[in-house]
Amino acid sequence: MRDHLPEFRRCHEREQERDSSFIPRVSPSFVIGADGTVTSASSGVDKAHPDLDACILRVLEGMRFPPPQGGVTVTVSYPWH
């Protein structure tokens, strides 16, 4: 996640340029598949901010992780404010 923080920040900054009163509260969750790719994701963003939702989903879906041990999937929740 740390490697992708600059991308997440850019998503937030773009949204704040559109709406300066916006305070980002993001609670993304995603599933890491047996091969280490993200197989499903949710931005955890209020749907009133569709551009931010789409931006965060693009970042999440592009992330790669080491494959989980045992060939299982792993669900991750990563809230931040």
mmCIF file of the N, C-alpha and C atoms, coordinates in Angstrom:
data_MODEL
# 
_entry.id   MODEL 
# 
loop_
_atom_site.group_PDB 
_atom_site.id 
_atom_site.type_symbol 
_atom_site.label_atom_id 
_atom_site.label_alt_id 
_atom_site.label_comp_id 
_atom_site.label_asym_id 
_atom_site.label_entity_id 
_atom_site.label_seq_id 
_atom_site.pdbx_PDB_ins_code 
_atom_site.Cartn_x 
_atom_site.Cartn_y 
_atom_site.Cartn_z 
_atom_site.occupancy 
_atom_site.B_iso_or_equiv 
_atom_site.pdbx_formal_charge 
_atom_site.auth_seq_id 
_atom_site.auth_comp_id 
_atom_site.auth_asym_id 
_atom_site.auth_atom_id 
_atom_site.pdbx_PDB_model_num 
ATOM 1   N N  . MET A 1 1  ? 0.825   -1.186  0.000   1.00 0.00 ? 1  MET A N  1 
ATOM 2   C CA . MET A 1 1  ? 0.000   0.000   0.000   1.00 0.00 ? 1  MET A CA 1 
ATOM 3   C C  . MET A 1 1  ? 0.876   1.259   0.000   1.00 0.00 ? 1  MET A C  1 
ATOM 4   N N  . ARG A 1 2  ? 1.946   1.223   0.764   1.00 0.00 ? 2  ARG A N  1 
ATOM 5   C CA . ARG A 1 2  ? 2.807   2.420   0.843   1.00 0.00 ? 2  ARG A CA 1 
ATOM 6   C C  . ARG A 1 2  ? 3.354   2.818   -0.516  1.00 0.00 ? 2  ARG A C  1 
ATOM 7   N N  . ASP A 1 3  ? 3.685   1.823   -1.333  1.00 0.00 ? 3  ASP A N  1 
ATOM 8   C CA . ASP A 1 3  ? 4.223   2.123   -2.653  1.00 0.00 ? 3  ASP A CA 1 
ATOM 9   C C  . ASP A 1 3  ? 3.228   2.909   -3.512  1.00 0.00 ? 3  ASP A C  1 
ATOM 10  N N  . HIS A 1 4  ? 1.943   2.766   -3.211  1.00 0.00 ? 4  HIS A N  1 
ATOM 11  C CA . HIS A 1 4  ? 0.907   3.400   -4.026  1.00 0.00 ? 4  HIS A CA 1 
ATOM 12  C C  . HIS A 1 4  ? 0.318   4.660   -3.392  1.00 0.00 ? 4  HIS A C  1 
ATOM 13  N N  . LEU A 1 5  ? 0.822   5.055   -2.230  1.00 0.00 ? 5  LEU A N  1 
ATOM 14  C CA . LEU A 1 5  ? 0.291   6.254   -1.569  1.00 0.00 ? 5  LEU A CA 1 
ATOM 15  C C  . LEU A 1 5  ? 0.330   7.499   -2.453  1.00 0.00 ? 5  LEU A C  1 
ATOM 16  N N  . PRO A 1 6  ? 1.395   7.732   -3.230  1.00 0.00 ? 6  PRO A N  1 
ATOM 17  C CA . PRO A 1 6  ? 1.379   8.915   -4.099  1.00 0.00 ? 6  PRO A CA 1 
ATOM 18  C C  . PRO A 1 6  ? 0.207   8.891   -5.099  1.00 0.00 ? 6  PRO A C  1 
ATOM 19  N N  . GLU A 1 7  ? -0.138  7.719   -5.596  1.00 0.00 ? 7  GLU A N  1 
ATOM 20  C CA . GLU A 1 7  ? -1.264  7.614   -6.523  1.00 0.00 ? 7  GLU A CA 1 
ATOM 21  C C  . GLU A 1 7  ? -2.579  7.932   -5.811  1.00 0.00 ? 7  GLU A C  1 
ATOM 22  N N  . PHE A 1 8  ? -2.749  7.396   -4.597  1.00 0.00 ? 8  PHE A N  1 
ATOM 23  C CA . PHE A 1 8  ? -3.954  7.689   -3.828  1.00 0.00 ? 8  PHE A CA 1 
ATOM 24  C C  . PHE A 1 8  ? -4.039  9.184   -3.521  1.00 0.00 ? 8  PHE A C  1 
ATOM 25  N N  . ARG A 1 9  ? -2.916  9.786   -3.187  1.00 0.00 ? 9  ARG A N  1 
ATOM 26  C CA . ARG A 1 9  ? -2.894  11.224  -2.897  1.00 0.00 ? 9  ARG A CA 1 
ATOM 27  C C  . ARG A 1 9  ? -3.339  12.046  -4.111  1.00 0.00 ? 9  ARG A C  1 
ATOM 28  N N  . ARG A 1 10 ? -2.861  11.645  -5.288  1.00 0.00 ? 10 ARG A N  1 
ATOM 29  C CA . ARG A 1 10 ? -3.266  12.352  -6.506  1.00 0.00 ? 10 ARG A CA 1 
ATOM 30  C C  . ARG A 1 10 ? -4.779  12.263  -6.708  1.00 0.00 ? 10 ARG A C  1 
ATOM 31  N N  . CYS A 1 11 ? -5.349  11.101  -6.418  1.00 0.00 ? 11 CYS A N  1 
ATOM 32  C CA . CYS A 1 11 ? -6.807  10.953  -6.514  1.00 0.00 ? 11 CYS A CA 1 
ATOM 33  C C  . CYS A 1 11 ? -7.498  11.951  -5.590  1.00 0.00 ? 11 CYS A C  1 
ATOM 34  N N  . HIS A 1 12 ? -7.025  12.025  -4.341  1.00 0.00 ? 12 HIS A N  1 
ATOM 35  C CA . HIS A 1 12 ? -7.617  12.946  -3.363  1.00 0.00 ? 12 HIS A CA 1 
ATOM 36  C C  . HIS A 1 12 ? -7.439  14.399  -3.782  1.00 0.00 ? 12 HIS A C  1 
ATOM 37  N N  . GLU A 1 13 ? -6.248  14.730  -4.249  1.00 0.00 ? 13 GLU A N  1 
ATOM 38  C CA . GLU A 1 13 ? -5.968  16.114  -4.627  1.00 0.00 ? 13 GLU A CA 1 
ATOM 39  C C  . GLU A 1 13 ? -6.867  16.569  -5.766  1.00 0.00 ? 13 GLU A C  1 
ATOM 40  N N  . ARG A 1 14 ? -7.096  15.699  -6.738  1.00 0.00 ? 14 ARG A N  1 
ATOM 41  C CA . ARG A 1 14 ? -7.990  16.050  -7.843  1.00 0.00 ? 14 ARG A CA 1 
ATOM 42  C C  . ARG A 1 14 ? -9.399  16.312  -7.340  1.00 0.00 ? 14 ARG A C  1 
ATOM 43  N N  . GLU A 1 15 ? -9.854  15.487  -6.411  1.00 0.00 ? 15 GLU A N  1 
ATOM 44  C CA . GLU A 1 15 ? -11.199 15.672  -5.867  1.00 0.00 ? 15 GLU A CA 1 
ATOM 45  C C  . GLU A 1 15 ? -11.283 16.966  -5.054  1.00 0.00 ? 15 GLU A C  1 
ATOM 46  N N  . GLN A 1 16 ? -10.244 17.279  -4.314  1.00 0.00 ? 16 GLN A N  1 
ATOM 47  C CA . GLN A 1 16 ? -10.255 18.506  -3.522  1.00 0.00 ? 16 GLN A CA 1 
ATOM 48  C C  . GLN A 1 16 ? -10.187 19.747  -4.408  1.00 0.00 ? 16 GLN A C  1 
ATOM 49  N N  . GLU A 1 17 ? -9.589  19.620  -5.595  1.00 0.00 ? 17 GLU A N  1 
ATOM 50  C CA . GLU A 1 17 ? -9.604  20.741  -6.533  1.00 0.00 ? 17 GLU A CA 1 
ATOM 51  C C  . GLU A 1 17 ? -11.025 21.022  -7.016  1.00 0.00 ? 17 GLU A C  1 
ATOM 52  N N  . ARG A 1 18 ? -11.814 19.966  -7.184  1.00 0.00 ? 18 ARG A N  1 
ATOM 53  C CA . ARG A 1 18 ? -13.203 20.114  -7.612  1.00 0.00 ? 18 ARG A CA 1 
ATOM 54  C C  . ARG A 1 18 ? -14.090 20.633  -6.480  1.00 0.00 ? 18 ARG A C  1 
ATOM 55  N N  . ASP A 1 19 ? -13.800 20.173  -5.265  1.00 0.00 ? 19 ASP A N  1 
ATOM 56  C CA . ASP A 1 19 ? -14.635 20.506  -4.102  1.00 0.00 ? 19 ASP A CA 1 
ATOM 57  C C  . ASP A 1 19 ? -13.715 20.748  -2.915  1.00 0.00 ? 19 ASP A C  1 
ATOM 58  N N  . SER A 1 20 ? -13.374 22.009  -2.684  1.00 0.00 ? 20 SER A N  1 
ATOM 59  C CA . SER A 1 20 ? -12.395 22.332  -1.638  1.00 0.00 ? 20 SER A CA 1 
ATOM 60  C C  . SER A 1 20 ? -12.882 21.995  -0.235  1.00 0.00 ? 20 SER A C  1 
ATOM 61  N N  . SER A 1 21 ? -14.179 21.806  -0.057  1.00 0.00 ? 21 SER A N  1 
ATOM 62  C CA . SER A 1 21 ? -14.703 21.453  1.267   1.00 0.00 ? 21 SER A CA 1 
ATOM 63  C C  . SER A 1 21 ? -14.662 19.946  1.522   1.00 0.00 ? 21 SER A C  1 
ATOM 64  N N  . PHE A 1 22 ? -14.297 19.190  0.499   1.00 0.00 ? 22 PHE A N  1 
ATOM 65  C CA . PHE A 1 22 ? -14.274 17.735  0.616   1.00 0.00 ? 22 PHE A CA 1 
ATOM 66  C C  . PHE A 1 22 ? -13.177 17.280  1.575   1.00 0.00 ? 22 PHE A C  1 
ATOM 67  N N  . ILE A 1 23 ? -13.559 16.474  2.544   1.00 0.00 ? 23 ILE A N  1 
ATOM 68  C CA . ILE A 1 23 ? -12.605 15.864  3.474   1.00 0.00 ? 23 ILE A CA 1 
ATOM 69  C C  . ILE A 1 23 ? -12.611 14.366  3.178   1.00 0.00 ? 23 ILE A C  1 
ATOM 70  N N  . PRO A 1 24 ? -11.518 13.871  2.620   1.00 0.00 ? 24 PRO A N  1 
ATOM 71  C CA . PRO A 1 24 ? -11.515 12.460  2.218   1.00 0.00 ? 24 PRO A CA 1 
ATOM 72  C C  . PRO A 1 24 ? -11.582 11.498  3.404   1.00 0.00 ? 24 PRO A C  1 
ATOM 73  N N  . ARG A 1 25 ? -12.539 10.620  3.343   1.00 0.00 ? 25 ARG A N  1 
ATOM 74  C CA . ARG A 1 25 ? -12.652 9.515   4.282   1.00 0.00 ? 25 ARG A CA 1 
ATOM 75  C C  . ARG A 1 25 ? -12.785 8.275   3.404   1.00 0.00 ? 25 ARG A C  1 
ATOM 76  N N  . VAL A 1 26 ? -11.746 7.516   3.371   1.00 0.00 ? 26 VAL A N  1 
ATOM 77  C CA . VAL A 1 26 ? -11.671 6.393   2.449   1.00 0.00 ? 26 VAL A CA 1 
ATOM 78  C C  . VAL A 1 26 ? -11.461 5.111   3.230   1.00 0.00 ? 26 VAL A C  1 
ATOM 79  N N  . SER A 1 27 ? -12.217 4.095   2.873   1.00 0.00 ? 27 SER A N  1 
ATOM 80  C CA . SER A 1 27 ? -12.089 2.784   3.523   1.00 0.00 ? 27 SER A CA 1 
ATOM 81  C C  . SER A 1 27 ? -12.047 1.695   2.462   1.00 0.00 ? 27 SER A C  1 
ATOM 82  N N  . PRO A 1 28 ? -10.969 1.670   1.675   1.00 0.00 ? 28 PRO A N  1 
ATOM 83  C CA . PRO A 1 28 ? -10.928 0.664   0.615   1.00 0.00 ? 28 PRO A CA 1 
ATOM 84  C C  . PRO A 1 28 ? -10.813 -0.747  1.171   1.00 0.00 ? 28 PRO A C  1 
ATOM 85  N N  . SER A 1 29 ? -11.351 -1.666  0.408   1.00 0.00 ? 29 SER A N  1 
ATOM 86  C CA . SER A 1 29 ? -11.166 -3.081  0.710   1.00 0.00 ? 29 SER A CA 1 
ATOM 87  C C  . SER A 1 29 ? -10.952 -3.786  -0.624  1.00 0.00 ? 29 SER A C  1 
ATOM 88  N N  . PHE A 1 30 ? -10.208 -4.870  -0.572  1.00 0.00 ? 30 PHE A N  1 
ATOM 89  C CA . PHE A 1 30 ? -9.914  -5.591  -1.800  1.00 0.00 ? 30 PHE A CA 1 
ATOM 90  C C  . PHE A 1 30 ? -9.561  -7.032  -1.479  1.00 0.00 ? 30 PHE A C  1 
ATOM 91  N N  . VAL A 1 31 ? -9.629  -7.862  -2.509  1.00 0.00 ? 31 VAL A N  1 
ATOM 92  C CA . VAL A 1 31 ? -9.302  -9.279  -2.373  1.00 0.00 ? 31 VAL A CA 1 
ATOM 93  C C  . VAL A 1 31 ? -8.048  -9.548  -3.194  1.00 0.00 ? 31 VAL A C  1 
ATOM 94  N N  . ILE A 1 32 ? -7.067  -10.143 -2.545  1.00 0.00 ? 32 ILE A N  1 
ATOM 95  C CA . ILE A 1 32 ? -5.840  -10.566 -3.232  1.00 0.00 ? 32 ILE A CA 1 
ATOM 96  C C  . ILE A 1 32 ? -6.039  -12.020 -3.625  1.00 0.00 ? 32 ILE A C  1 
ATOM 97  N N  . GLY A 1 33 ? -5.970  -12.294 -4.921  1.00 0.00 ? 33 GLY A N  1 
ATOM 98  C CA . GLY A 1 33 ? -6.147  -13.643 -5.425  1.00 0.00 ? 33 GLY A CA 1 
ATOM 99  C C  . GLY A 1 33 ? -4.921  -14.505 -5.184  1.00 0.00 ? 33 GLY A C  1 
ATOM 100 N N  . ALA A 1 34 ? -5.070  -15.775 -5.470  1.00 0.00 ? 34 ALA A N  1 
ATOM 101 C CA . ALA A 1 34 ? -3.997  -16.744 -5.241  1.00 0.00 ? 34 ALA A CA 1 
ATOM 102 C C  . ALA A 1 34 ? -2.725  -16.406 -6.010  1.00 0.00 ? 34 ALA A C  1 
ATOM 103 N N  . ASP A 1 35 ? -2.856  -15.647 -7.115  1.00 0.00 ? 35 ASP A N  1 
ATOM 104 C CA . ASP A 1 35 ? -1.671  -15.279 -7.907  1.00 0.00 ? 35 ASP A CA 1 
ATOM 105 C C  . ASP A 1 35 ? -1.098  -13.913 -7.518  1.00 0.00 ? 35 ASP A C  1 
ATOM 106 N N  . GLY A 1 36 ? -1.686  -13.255 -6.503  1.00 0.00 ? 36 GLY A N  1 
ATOM 107 C CA . GLY A 1 36 ? -1.181  -11.971 -6.042  1.00 0.00 ? 36 GLY A CA 1 
ATOM 108 C C  . GLY A 1 36 ? -1.829  -10.766 -6.691  1.00 0.00 ? 36 GLY A C  1 
ATOM 109 N N  . THR A 1 37 ? -2.747  -10.983 -7.633  1.00 0.00 ? 37 THR A N  1 
ATOM 110 C CA . THR A 1 37 ? -3.449  -9.857  -8.248  1.00 0.00 ? 37 THR A CA 1 
ATOM 111 C C  . THR A 1 37 ? -4.696  -9.516  -7.438  1.00 0.00 ? 37 THR A C  1 
ATOM 112 N N  . VAL A 1 38 ? -5.149  -8.296  -7.575  1.00 0.00 ? 38 VAL A N  1 
ATOM 113 C CA . VAL A 1 38 ? -6.382  -7.871  -6.918  1.00 0.00 ? 38 VAL A CA 1 
ATOM 114 C C  . VAL A 1 38 ? -7.544  -8.357  -7.783  1.00 0.00 ? 38 VAL A C  1 
ATOM 115 N N  . THR A 1 39 ? -8.372  -9.217  -7.211  1.00 0.00 ? 39 THR A N  1 
ATOM 116 C CA . THR A 1 39 ? -9.463  -9.814  -7.976  1.00 0.00 ? 39 THR A CA 1 
ATOM 117 C C  . THR A 1 39 ? -10.773 -9.062  -7.823  1.00 0.00 ? 39 THR A C  1 
ATOM 118 N N  . SER A 1 40 ? -10.931 -8.309  -6.758  1.00 0.00 ? 40 SER A N  1 
ATOM 119 C CA . SER A 1 40 ? -12.100 -7.436  -6.595  1.00 0.00 ? 40 SER A CA 1 
ATOM 120 C C  . SER A 1 40 ? -11.720 -6.330  -5.630  1.00 0.00 ? 40 SER A C  1 
ATOM 121 N N  . ALA A 1 41 ? -12.412 -5.189  -5.766  1.00 0.00 ? 41 ALA A N  1 
ATOM 122 C CA . ALA A 1 41 ? -12.058 -4.040  -4.927  1.00 0.00 ? 41 ALA A CA 1 
ATOM 123 C C  . ALA A 1 41 ? -13.260 -3.130  -4.742  1.00 0.00 ? 41 ALA A C  1 
ATOM 124 N N  . SER A 1 42 ? -13.250 -2.446  -3.629  1.00 0.00 ? 42 SER A N  1 
ATOM 125 C CA . SER A 1 42 ? -14.225 -1.405  -3.325  1.00 0.00 ? 42 SER A CA 1 
ATOM 126 C C  . SER A 1 42 ? -13.451 -0.221  -2.770  1.00 0.00 ? 42 SER A C  1 
ATOM 127 N N  . SER A 1 43 ? -13.751 0.970   -3.269  1.00 0.00 ? 43 SER A N  1 
ATOM 128 C CA . SER A 1 43 ? -13.007 2.148   -2.828  1.00 0.00 ? 43 SER A CA 1 
ATOM 129 C C  . SER A 1 43 ? -13.407 2.593   -1.431  1.00 0.00 ? 43 SER A C  1 
ATOM 130 N N  . GLY A 1 44 ? -14.631 2.300   -1.034  1.00 0.00 ? 44 GLY A N  1 
ATOM 131 C CA . GLY A 1 44 ? -15.115 2.773   0.255   1.00 0.00 ? 44 GLY A CA 1 
ATOM 132 C C  . GLY A 1 44 ? -15.404 4.261   0.263   1.00 0.00 ? 44 GLY A C  1 
ATOM 133 N N  . VAL A 1 45 ? -15.542 4.845   -0.931  1.00 0.00 ? 45 VAL A N  1 
ATOM 134 C CA . VAL A 1 45 ? -15.794 6.276   -1.073  1.00 0.00 ? 45 VAL A CA 1 
ATOM 135 C C  . VAL A 1 45 ? -17.289 6.495   -1.254  1.00 0.00 ? 45 VAL A C  1 
ATOM 136 N N  . ASP A 1 46 ? -17.794 7.570   -0.664  1.00 0.00 ? 46 ASP A N  1 
ATOM 137 C CA . ASP A 1 46 ? -19.179 7.973   -0.848  1.00 0.00 ? 46 ASP A CA 1 
ATOM 138 C C  . ASP A 1 46 ? -19.454 8.091   -2.351  1.00 0.00 ? 46 ASP A C  1 
ATOM 139 N N  . LYS A 1 47 ? -20.523 7.505   -2.817  1.00 0.00 ? 47 LYS A N  1 
ATOM 140 C CA . LYS A 1 47 ? -20.842 7.504   -4.252  1.00 0.00 ? 47 LYS A CA 1 
ATOM 141 C C  . LYS A 1 47 ? -21.149 8.898   -4.789  1.00 0.00 ? 47 LYS A C  1 
ATOM 142 N N  . ALA A 1 48 ? -21.215 9.889   -3.920  1.00 0.00 ? 48 ALA A N  1 
ATOM 143 C CA . ALA A 1 48 ? -21.384 11.271  -4.372  1.00 0.00 ? 48 ALA A CA 1 
ATOM 144 C C  . ALA A 1 48 ? -20.109 11.797  -5.021  1.00 0.00 ? 48 ALA A C  1 
ATOM 145 N N  . HIS A 1 49 ? -19.037 11.008  -4.955  1.00 0.00 ? 49 HIS A N  1 
ATOM 146 C CA . HIS A 1 49 ? -17.746 11.401  -5.527  1.00 0.00 ? 49 HIS A CA 1 
ATOM 147 C C  . HIS A 1 49 ? -17.293 10.324  -6.522  1.00 0.00 ? 49 HIS A C  1 
ATOM 148 N N  . PRO A 1 50 ? -18.003 10.204  -7.658  1.00 0.00 ? 50 PRO A N  1 
ATOM 149 C CA . PRO A 1 50 ? -17.709 9.107   -8.594  1.00 0.00 ? 50 PRO A CA 1 
ATOM 150 C C  . PRO A 1 50 ? -16.312 9.169   -9.204  1.00 0.00 ? 50 PRO A C  1 
ATOM 151 N N  . ASP A 1 51 ? -15.764 10.366  -9.411  1.00 0.00 ? 51 ASP A N  1 
ATOM 152 C CA . ASP A 1 51 ? -14.417 10.455  -9.986  1.00 0.00 ? 51 ASP A CA 1 
ATOM 153 C C  . ASP A 1 51 ? -13.372 9.931   -9.012  1.00 0.00 ? 51 ASP A C  1 
ATOM 154 N N  . LEU A 1 52 ? -13.544 10.255  -7.737  1.00 0.00 ? 52 LEU A N  1 
ATOM 155 C CA . LEU A 1 52 ? -12.622 9.745   -6.716  1.00 0.00 ? 52 LEU A CA 1 
ATOM 156 C C  . LEU A 1 52 ? -12.764 8.233   -6.595  1.00 0.00 ? 52 LEU A C  1 
ATOM 157 N N  . ASP A 1 53 ? -13.990 7.749   -6.612  1.00 0.00 ? 53 ASP A N  1 
ATOM 158 C CA . ASP A 1 53 ? -14.245 6.313   -6.557  1.00 0.00 ? 53 ASP A CA 1 
ATOM 159 C C  . ASP A 1 53 ? -13.510 5.607   -7.700  1.00 0.00 ? 53 ASP A C  1 
ATOM 160 N N  . ALA A 1 54 ? -13.678 6.112   -8.913  1.00 0.00 ? 54 ALA A N  1 
ATOM 161 C CA . ALA A 1 54 ? -13.056 5.484   -10.084 1.00 0.00 ? 54 ALA A CA 1 
ATOM 162 C C  . ALA A 1 54 ? -11.532 5.534   -10.004 1.00 0.00 ? 54 ALA A C  1 
ATOM 163 N N  . CYS A 1 55 ? -10.988 6.654   -9.548  1.00 0.00 ? 55 CYS A N  1 
ATOM 164 C CA . CYS A 1 55 ? -9.536  6.815   -9.447  1.00 0.00 ? 55 CYS A CA 1 
ATOM 165 C C  . CYS A 1 55 ? -8.958  5.805   -8.447  1.00 0.00 ? 55 CYS A C  1 
ATOM 166 N N  . ILE A 1 56 ? -9.568  5.707   -7.294  1.00 0.00 ? 56 ILE A N  1 
ATOM 167 C CA . ILE A 1 56 ? -9.069  4.781   -6.267  1.00 0.00 ? 56 ILE A CA 1 
ATOM 168 C C  . ILE A 1 56 ? -9.195  3.341   -6.744  1.00 0.00 ? 56 ILE A C  1 
ATOM 169 N N  . LEU A 1 57 ? -10.297 3.014   -7.419  1.00 0.00 ? 57 LEU A N  1 
ATOM 170 C CA . LEU A 1 57 ? -10.444 1.653   -7.941  1.00 0.00 ? 57 LEU A CA 1 
ATOM 171 C C  . LEU A 1 57 ? -9.351  1.328   -8.957  1.00 0.00 ? 57 LEU A C  1 
ATOM 172 N N  . ARG A 1 58 ? -8.997  2.292   -9.819  1.00 0.00 ? 58 ARG A N  1 
ATOM 173 C CA . ARG A 1 58 ? -7.913  2.049   -10.789 1.00 0.00 ? 58 ARG A CA 1 
ATOM 174 C C  . ARG A 1 58 ? -6.604  1.726   -10.072 1.00 0.00 ? 58 ARG A C  1 
ATOM 175 N N  . VAL A 1 59 ? -6.315  2.465   -9.013  1.00 0.00 ? 59 VAL A N  1 
ATOM 176 C CA . VAL A 1 59 ? -5.080  2.213   -8.258  1.00 0.00 ? 59 VAL A CA 1 
ATOM 177 C C  . VAL A 1 59 ? -5.149  0.825   -7.619  1.00 0.00 ? 59 VAL A C  1 
ATOM 178 N N  . LEU A 1 60 ? -6.243  0.535   -6.940  1.00 0.00 ? 60 LEU A N  1 
ATOM 179 C CA . LEU A 1 60 ? -6.373  -0.765  -6.264  1.00 0.00 ? 60 LEU A CA 1 
ATOM 180 C C  . LEU A 1 60 ? -6.261  -1.918  -7.243  1.00 0.00 ? 60 LEU A C  1 
ATOM 181 N N  . GLU A 1 61 ? -6.943  -1.812  -8.366  1.00 0.00 ? 61 GLU A N  1 
ATOM 182 C CA . GLU A 1 61 ? -6.957  -2.912  -9.331  1.00 0.00 ? 61 GLU A CA 1 
ATOM 183 C C  . GLU A 1 61 ? -5.614  -3.100  -10.020 1.00 0.00 ? 61 GLU A C  1 
ATOM 184 N N  . GLY A 1 62 ? -4.763  -2.092  -9.990  1.00 0.00 ? 62 GLY A N  1 
ATOM 185 C CA . GLY A 1 62 ? -3.440  -2.206  -10.596 1.00 0.00 ? 62 GLY A CA 1 
ATOM 186 C C  . GLY A 1 62 ? -2.367  -2.714  -9.641  1.00 0.00 ? 62 GLY A C  1 
ATOM 187 N N  . MET A 1 63 ? -2.729  -2.904  -8.388  1.00 0.00 ? 63 MET A N  1 
ATOM 188 C CA . MET A 1 63 ? -1.735  -3.330  -7.396  1.00 0.00 ? 63 MET A CA 1 
ATOM 189 C C  . MET A 1 63 ? -1.435  -4.819  -7.534  1.00 0.00 ? 63 MET A C  1 
ATOM 190 N N  . ARG A 1 64 ? -0.195  -5.181  -7.207  1.00 0.00 ? 64 ARG A N  1 
ATOM 191 C CA . ARG A 1 64 ? 0.232   -6.579  -7.221  1.00 0.00 ? 64 ARG A CA 1 
ATOM 192 C C  . ARG A 1 64 ? 0.893   -6.888  -5.889  1.00 0.00 ? 64 ARG A C  1 
ATOM 193 N N  . PHE A 1 65 ? 0.652   -8.076  -5.398  1.00 0.00 ? 65 PHE A N  1 
ATOM 194 C CA . PHE A 1 65 ? 1.193   -8.519  -4.120  1.00 0.00 ? 65 PHE A CA 1 
ATOM 195 C C  . PHE A 1 65 ? 1.864   -9.879  -4.305  1.00 0.00 ? 65 PHE A C  1 
ATOM 196 N N  . PRO A 1 66 ? 2.717   -10.258 -3.361  1.00 0.00 ? 66 PRO A N  1 
ATOM 197 C CA . PRO A 1 66 ? 3.226   -11.623 -3.400  1.00 0.00 ? 66 PRO A CA 1 
ATOM 198 C C  . PRO A 1 66 ? 2.052   -12.590 -3.251  1.00 0.00 ? 66 PRO A C  1 
ATOM 199 N N  . PRO A 1 67 ? 2.047   -13.686 -3.970  1.00 0.00 ? 67 PRO A N  1 
ATOM 200 C CA . PRO A 1 67 ? 0.943   -14.644 -3.828  1.00 0.00 ? 67 PRO A CA 1 
ATOM 201 C C  . PRO A 1 67 ? 0.814   -15.111 -2.372  1.00 0.00 ? 67 PRO A C  1 
ATOM 202 N N  . PRO A 1 68 ? -0.414  -15.154 -1.851  1.00 0.00 ? 68 PRO A N  1 
ATOM 203 C CA . PRO A 1 68 ? -0.609  -15.647 -0.484  1.00 0.00 ? 68 PRO A CA 1 
ATOM 204 C C  . PRO A 1 68 ? -0.168  -17.104 -0.366  1.00 0.00 ? 68 PRO A C  1 
ATOM 205 N N  . GLN A 1 69 ? 0.368   -17.440 0.776   1.00 0.00 ? 69 GLN A N  1 
ATOM 206 C CA . GLN A 1 69 ? 0.804   -18.823 1.009   1.00 0.00 ? 69 GLN A CA 1 
ATOM 207 C C  . GLN A 1 69 ? -0.398  -19.749 1.009   1.00 0.00 ? 69 GLN A C  1 
ATOM 208 N N  . GLY A 1 70 ? -0.219  -20.918 0.478   1.00 0.00 ? 70 GLY A N  1 
ATOM 209 C CA . GLY A 1 70 ? -1.272  -21.924 0.486   1.00 0.00 ? 70 GLY A CA 1 
ATOM 210 C C  . GLY A 1 70 ? -2.288  -21.775 -0.629  1.00 0.00 ? 70 GLY A C  1 
ATOM 211 N N  . GLY A 1 71 ? -2.061  -20.840 -1.564  1.00 0.00 ? 71 GLY A N  1 
ATOM 212 C CA . GLY A 1 71 ? -2.959  -20.698 -2.704  1.00 0.00 ? 71 GLY A CA 1 
ATOM 213 C C  . GLY A 1 71 ? -4.345  -20.186 -2.333  1.00 0.00 ? 71 GLY A C  1 
ATOM 214 N N  . VAL A 1 72 ? -4.454  -19.461 -1.244  1.00 0.00 ? 72 VAL A N  1 
ATOM 215 C CA . VAL A 1 72 ? -5.751  -18.938 -0.812  1.00 0.00 ? 72 VAL A CA 1 
ATOM 216 C C  . VAL A 1 72 ? -5.921  -17.500 -1.276  1.00 0.00 ? 72 VAL A C  1 
ATOM 217 N N  . THR A 1 73 ? -7.105  -16.949 -1.075  1.00 0.00 ? 73 THR A N  1 
ATOM 218 C CA . THR A 1 73 ? -7.315  -15.527 -1.312  1.00 0.00 ? 73 THR A CA 1 
ATOM 219 C C  . THR A 1 73 ? -7.312  -14.812 0.036   1.00 0.00 ? 73 THR A C  1 
ATOM 220 N N  . VAL A 1 74 ? -7.000  -13.541 0.008   1.00 0.00 ? 74 VAL A N  1 
ATOM 221 C CA . VAL A 1 74 ? -6.925  -12.746 1.234   1.00 0.00 ? 74 VAL A CA 1 
ATOM 222 C C  . VAL A 1 74 ? -7.757  -11.478 1.034   1.00 0.00 ? 74 VAL A C  1 
ATOM 223 N N  . THR A 1 75 ? -8.641  -11.189 1.986   1.00 0.00 ? 75 THR A N  1 
ATOM 224 C CA . THR A 1 75 ? -9.430  -9.966  1.958   1.00 0.00 ? 75 THR A CA 1 
ATOM 225 C C  . THR A 1 75 ? -8.769  -8.937  2.865   1.00 0.00 ? 75 THR A C  1 
ATOM 226 N N  . VAL A 1 76 ? -8.594  -7.734  2.334   1.00 0.00 ? 76 VAL A N  1 
ATOM 227 C CA . VAL A 1 76 ? -7.904  -6.678  3.058   1.00 0.00 ? 76 VAL A CA 1 
ATOM 228 C C  . VAL A 1 76 ? -8.831  -5.459  3.171   1.00 0.00 ? 76 VAL A C  1 
ATOM 229 N N  . SER A 1 77 ? -8.922  -4.899  4.367   1.00 0.00 ? 77 SER A N  1 
ATOM 230 C CA . SER A 1 77 ? -9.585  -3.615  4.593   1.00 0.00 ? 77 SER A CA 1 
ATOM 231 C C  . SER A 1 77 ? -8.511  -2.659  5.070   1.00 0.00 ? 77 SER A C  1 
ATOM 232 N N  . TYR A 1 78 ? -8.485  -1.459  4.466   1.00 0.00 ? 78 TYR A N  1 
ATOM 233 C CA . TYR A 1 78 ? -7.416  -0.521  4.767   1.00 0.00 ? 78 TYR A CA 1 
ATOM 234 C C  . TYR A 1 78 ? -7.996  0.892   4.926   1.00 0.00 ? 78 TYR A C  1 
ATOM 235 N N  . PRO A 1 79 ? -8.732  1.141   6.002   1.00 0.00 ? 79 PRO A N  1 
ATOM 236 C CA . PRO A 1 79 ? -9.327  2.468   6.157   1.00 0.00 ? 79 PRO A CA 1 
ATOM 237 C C  . PRO A 1 79 ? -8.299  3.529   6.526   1.00 0.00 ? 79 PRO A C  1 
ATOM 238 N N  . TRP A 1 80 ? -8.491  4.708   6.005   1.00 0.00 ? 80 TRP A N  1 
ATOM 239 C CA . TRP A 1 80 ? -7.704  5.857   6.415   1.00 0.00 ? 80 TRP A CA 1 
ATOM 240 C C  . TRP A 1 80 ? -8.558  7.112   6.271   1.00 0.00 ? 80 TRP A C  1 
ATOM 241 N N  . HIS A 1 81 ? -8.148  8.150   6.970   1.00 0.00 ? 81 HIS A N  1 
ATOM 242 C CA . HIS A 1 81 ? -8.891  9.425   6.942   1.00 0.00 ? 81 HIS A CA 1 
ATOM 243 C C  . HIS A 1 81 ? -7.936  10.544  6.649   1.00 0.00 ? 81 HIS A C  1 
# 
